[in-house]
Amino acid sequence: MVTGANGFLAQHLCVFLAGKGFNVLAVSKGARRIPADVLINYTSIELTDVSSVQEYIQKSAPQVIIHVAAMSKPDECEFDQAACILNNVTATETLLNAAKSKSIHFIYLSTDFIFGENGPHAENDLPNPLNFYGASKLMAETRVKELADYYTIVRPVFIYGKHWEGMRPSFIQWVAQNLRSGKSIKVVSDQLRTPTYVEDICWGILAIIQLKKEGIYHLAGKDICSPYSMALTVANVLKLDASLIEEVNSDCFPEPVKRSKKSGLKIDKAIQELNYNPLSFEEGVRNSF
């Protein structure tokens, strides 16, 4: 069972796992946006509706729940904290309670936003969220640890990859679209991330399922990049005009939400225990277009 199935990561997960022969139960709000030729069972469910969630899990009896659904835009979470708690914490509790007595492997997709500065961070580093979105995801992690008998927490960073109709574009598509249109863009160089190719996350989650791994795993890229250097790589790979990319710092984009300057995640544990082998950022971009 994959929640938030109409979102960027969850759509990729559904396609990937269906391609590996799994019976994928995709649940999300609204009409199905996953390509029609992908063999999955799609159901529209509101995860904040307790009775609907309980009934669905009772009937479908999933062996694994991959909980991807979230209110994931930090600005929106800051401005509507009640909705953020409802969608990121209460909905997670609802799923956990519905799954509790059935020995279901609960895989929770968290975020690097649970940490503060001084990344990249290891799995056991102390959390220090800088905004309400990060705080809500940390609260949900705590609920997973408290309520799940059999769980894995997965933390990715700055996800990118292939884009198709019915999916919100990732950062690299935004860069490519602007450059192809001849539009100049301003991109910050004073933030550092470990961007994650979406198929690498899919392979990591497959390993977690097959190896029955519990605990916390960081599934991120191996390169530490700024958004500016990422944009230059996109221009280079697609042979677009890099002179349209203007290097700026974060002060050019005053934001209501505090974000880490130096973020990212260490992936040593995943490499050792899951045989995780992520692509370089350049390889990931090449595979995304």
Secondary structure per residue as TSV (DSSP state, phi and psi in degrees):
chain	resnum	aa	ss	phi	psi
A	1	M	-	360.0	126.2
A	2	V	E	-117.9	120.2
A	3	T	E	-91.4	159.1
A	4	G	S	65.0	33.5
A	5	A	T	-63.7	-16.9
A	6	N	T	-85.3	-5.4
A	7	G	S	-81.0	172.8
A	8	F	H	-60.1	-58.8
A	9	L	H	-64.5	-45.0
A	10	A	H	-66.5	-36.2
A	11	Q	H	-60.3	-47.0
A	12	H	H	-60.0	-41.6
A	13	L	H	-62.0	-44.8
A	14	C	H	-60.6	-46.4
A	15	V	H	-62.6	-45.7
A	16	F	H	-63.1	-50.5
A	17	L	H	-68.9	-36.9
A	18	A	H	-61.4	-38.4
A	19	G	H	-67.2	-20.3
A	20	K	T	-93.8	6.3
A	21	G	T	93.1	7.1
A	22	F	-	-78.2	149.1
A	23	N	-	-84.5	102.7
A	24	V	-	-93.5	122.7
A	25	L	E	-100.7	101.4
A	26	A	E	-95.2	125.6
A	27	V	E	-127.0	140.3
A	28	S	E	-165.5	174.8
A	29	K	S	-79.9	145.7
A	30	G	S	74.0	-165.8
A	31	A	S	-72.7	154.1
A	32	R	-	-62.3	131.0
A	33	R	-	-114.9	-1.0
A	34	I	S	-72.5	138.8
A	35	P	-	-48.5	139.3
A	36	A	T	-65.0	-24.3
A	37	D	T	-82.9	-2.6
A	38	V	S	-86.3	124.8
A	39	L	-	-81.9	93.5
A	40	I	-	-137.1	165.4
A	41	N	E	-104.5	109.7
A	42	Y	E	-100.4	135.3
A	43	T	E	-136.0	132.9
A	44	S	E	-84.6	119.1
A	45	I	-	-137.8	141.1
A	46	E	-	-94.5	111.0
A	47	L	T	-67.9	-13.2
A	48	T	T	-85.7	-3.2
A	49	D	-	-91.9	100.7
A	50	V	H	-57.8	-48.1
A	51	S	H	-65.5	-38.2
A	52	S	H	-64.1	-41.9
A	53	V	H	-66.1	-45.9
A	54	Q	H	-61.2	-44.3
A	55	E	H	-64.0	-42.2
A	56	Y	H	-64.2	-46.6
A	57	I	H	-67.6	-36.2
A	58	Q	H	-60.9	-44.2
A	59	K	H	-77.5	-41.9
A	60	S	H	-85.8	-24.0
A	61	A	-	47.7	60.3
A	62	P	-	-68.7	147.9
A	63	Q	S	-84.5	-28.6
A	64	V	E	-134.5	135.2
A	65	I	E	-113.7	122.8
A	66	I	E	-106.2	104.6
A	67	H	E	-92.9	98.7
A	68	V	-	-101.8	-29.0
A	69	A	-	-55.8	135.8
A	70	A	-	-167.2	158.2
A	71	M	-	-86.7	104.4
A	72	S	-	-112.8	0.9
A	73	K	-	-90.0	113.7
A	74	P	H	-55.0	-38.7
A	75	D	H	-63.5	-44.3
A	76	E	H	-63.9	-38.2
A	77	C	H	-64.6	-37.2
A	78	E	H	-68.1	-40.8
A	79	F	H	-79.0	-27.2
A	80	D	-	-130.7	77.8
A	81	Q	H	-69.5	-29.6
A	82	A	H	-64.8	-45.1
A	83	A	H	-65.2	-36.8
A	84	C	H	-61.3	-47.1
A	85	I	H	-62.5	-43.4
A	86	L	I	-59.1	-47.4
A	87	N	I	-80.7	-33.5
A	88	N	I	-97.2	-27.5
A	89	V	I	-110.8	-56.0
A	90	T	I	-62.5	-43.3
A	91	A	H	-62.1	-37.1
A	92	T	H	-65.2	-42.9
A	93	E	H	-60.2	-40.8
A	94	T	H	-60.9	-45.7
A	95	L	H	-62.9	-45.1
A	96	L	H	-61.3	-43.6
A	97	N	H	-66.2	-37.4
A	98	A	H	-69.6	-28.5
A	99	A	H	-93.8	-10.5
A	100	K	G	-58.0	-42.8
A	101	S	G	-90.2	10.6
A	102	K	G	-119.2	14.7
A	103	S	T	53.2	41.3
A	104	I	-	-87.5	136.1
A	105	H	E	-76.9	113.4
A	106	F	E	-99.8	113.3
A	107	I	E	-107.9	115.3
A	108	Y	E	-105.9	125.7
A	109	L	E	-88.5	109.4
A	110	S	-	-101.8	-142.8
A	111	T	-	-162.7	158.0
A	112	D	G	-71.6	-12.0
A	113	F	G	-66.7	-9.4
A	114	I	G	-72.1	-14.5
A	115	F	S	-99.7	167.8
A	116	G	-	-103.2	-130.4
A	117	E	S	-82.8	-176.7
A	118	N	S	66.9	37.6
A	119	G	-	-77.7	176.8
A	120	P	S	-70.1	150.6
A	121	H	B	-106.8	145.4
A	122	A	-	-89.8	167.5
A	123	E	T	-57.9	-35.3
A	124	N	T	-98.2	10.8
A	125	D	S	-65.3	152.2
A	126	L	-	-70.9	129.5
A	127	P	-	-66.9	150.6
A	128	N	-	-160.1	68.6
A	129	P	-	-60.9	139.8
A	130	L	S	-95.7	-7.7
A	131	N	S	-147.7	172.9
A	132	F	H	-69.6	-33.7
A	133	Y	H	-57.9	-50.3
A	134	G	H	-60.2	-40.6
A	135	A	H	-63.3	-39.5
A	136	S	H	-67.4	-38.1
A	137	K	H	-69.6	-34.6
A	138	L	H	-67.3	-40.5
A	139	M	H	-59.1	-42.8
A	140	A	H	-66.0	-38.9
A	141	E	H	-57.0	-43.9
A	142	T	H	-61.2	-41.3
A	143	R	H	-64.2	-39.8
A	144	V	H	-59.6	-46.9
A	145	K	H	-63.0	-35.4
A	146	E	H	-77.2	-37.7
A	147	L	H	-104.8	-22.9
A	148	A	-	-89.9	137.2
A	149	D	S	-80.0	-28.1
A	150	Y	S	-144.3	99.6
A	151	Y	E	-137.6	157.8
A	152	T	E	-136.5	132.7
A	153	I	E	-105.0	126.0
A	154	V	E	-114.2	128.1
A	155	R	E	-117.4	115.6
A	156	P	-	-102.9	178.7
A	157	V	-	-139.9	134.2
A	158	F	S	43.2	70.3
A	159	I	E	-78.5	138.7
A	160	Y	E	-143.1	165.7
A	161	G	-	161.9	-163.7
A	162	K	-	-62.0	149.8
A	163	H	-	-127.9	137.2
A	164	W	-	-135.9	173.0
A	165	E	T	-58.4	138.7
A	166	G	T	90.1	11.8
A	167	M	S	-131.6	141.4
A	168	R	-	-73.0	129.5
A	169	P	-	-64.5	149.5
A	170	S	-	-90.4	178.1
A	171	F	H	-53.8	-42.2
A	172	I	H	-67.3	-33.0
A	173	Q	H	-68.7	-37.2
A	174	W	H	-61.1	-44.4
A	175	V	H	-61.5	-51.2
A	176	A	H	-61.6	-42.2
A	177	Q	H	-61.3	-44.4
A	178	N	H	-66.7	-45.1
A	179	L	H	-65.8	-38.1
A	180	R	H	-65.8	-27.6
A	181	S	T	-87.4	-0.3
A	182	G	T	75.6	19.0
A	183	K	-	-92.9	137.4
A	184	S	-	-79.6	148.7
A	185	I	E	-133.0	149.1
A	186	K	E	-104.6	127.7
A	187	V	E	-133.6	136.1
A	188	V	E	-78.7	144.7
A	189	S	S	-115.6	0.0
A	190	D	S	-103.5	21.6
A	191	Q	-	-123.8	138.7
A	192	L	B	-119.5	135.6
A	193	R	B	-137.0	169.1
A	194	T	-	-117.7	77.9
A	195	P	-	-57.1	143.0
A	196	T	E	-114.3	119.5
A	197	Y	E	-70.3	128.4
A	198	V	H	-61.0	-34.9
A	199	E	H	-69.7	-27.7
A	200	D	H	-63.2	-40.7
A	201	I	H	-61.3	-43.0
A	202	C	H	-59.1	-44.6
A	203	W	H	-63.8	-40.5
A	204	G	H	-63.2	-42.8
A	205	I	H	-67.3	-37.9
A	206	L	H	-58.7	-43.6
A	207	A	H	-63.4	-40.6
A	208	I	H	-60.8	-42.8
A	209	I	H	-66.0	-49.8
A	210	Q	H	-67.9	-37.3
A	211	L	H	-89.2	-2.5
A	212	K	T	54.6	46.6
A	213	K	-	-82.8	135.5
A	214	E	-	-113.7	165.8
A	215	G	E	104.2	-149.2
A	216	I	E	-119.6	134.2
A	217	Y	E	-134.1	136.1
A	218	H	E	-93.5	119.7
A	219	L	-	-115.6	94.9
A	220	A	-	-136.5	-177.7
A	221	G	-	-80.3	169.9
A	222	K	S	-97.2	-7.8
A	223	D	-	-101.1	138.6
A	224	I	-	-96.0	117.4
A	225	C	B	-134.2	152.5
A	226	S	-	-92.6	156.5
A	227	P	H	-54.6	-35.3
A	228	Y	H	-62.8	-46.5
A	229	S	H	-67.3	-32.4
A	230	M	H	-62.2	-44.7
A	231	A	H	-62.1	-40.3
A	232	L	H	-62.9	-38.8
A	233	T	H	-64.1	-42.5
A	234	V	H	-59.1	-46.0
A	235	A	H	-61.2	-42.0
A	236	N	H	-66.3	-46.7
A	237	V	H	-64.6	-40.6
A	238	L	H	-92.6	2.9
A	239	K	T	54.9	50.2
A	240	L	-	-107.4	169.5
A	241	D	-	-78.3	102.6
A	242	A	G	-70.8	-16.8
A	243	S	G	-68.2	-14.2
A	244	L	G	-77.7	-9.2
A	245	I	E	-95.3	116.0
A	246	E	E	-99.1	127.5
A	247	E	E	-80.7	124.5
A	248	V	E	-135.3	173.2
A	249	N	-	-110.3	174.5
A	250	S	G	-62.0	-21.7
A	251	D	G	-63.1	-20.6
A	252	C	G	-72.9	-15.8
A	253	F	S	-126.5	77.7
A	254	P	-	-59.3	126.1
A	255	E	-	-123.2	148.3
A	256	P	S	-72.9	-14.1
A	257	V	S	-117.5	133.0
A	258	K	-	-76.3	133.4
A	259	R	-	-125.9	150.8
A	260	S	-	-68.1	140.8
A	261	K	S	-78.9	-40.0
A	262	K	B	-122.4	96.8
A	263	S	-	-111.2	-147.9
A	264	G	-	97.8	164.6
A	265	L	B	-131.8	143.9
A	266	K	-	-83.8	141.7
A	267	I	-	-119.5	15.7
A	268	D	H	-56.3	-41.7
A	269	K	H	-63.0	-44.9
A	270	A	H	-64.8	-38.0
A	271	I	H	-62.0	-44.4
A	272	Q	H	-73.7	-41.4
A	273	E	H	-98.6	-22.8
A	274	L	H	-114.1	-0.5
A	275	N	-	55.9	36.8
A	276	Y	-	-70.7	129.7
A	277	N	-	-139.6	76.9
A	278	P	-	-70.3	153.5
A	279	L	-	-70.9	157.8
A	280	S	-	-67.5	162.2
A	281	F	H	-60.7	-41.6
A	282	E	H	-62.1	-42.5
A	283	E	H	-63.6	-40.4
A	284	G	H	-61.7	-41.9
A	285	V	H	-63.6	-44.5
A	286	R	H	-57.4	-36.4
A	287	N	T	-80.8	-6.9
A	288	S	T	-97.3	-8.0
A	289	F	-	-125.1	360.0
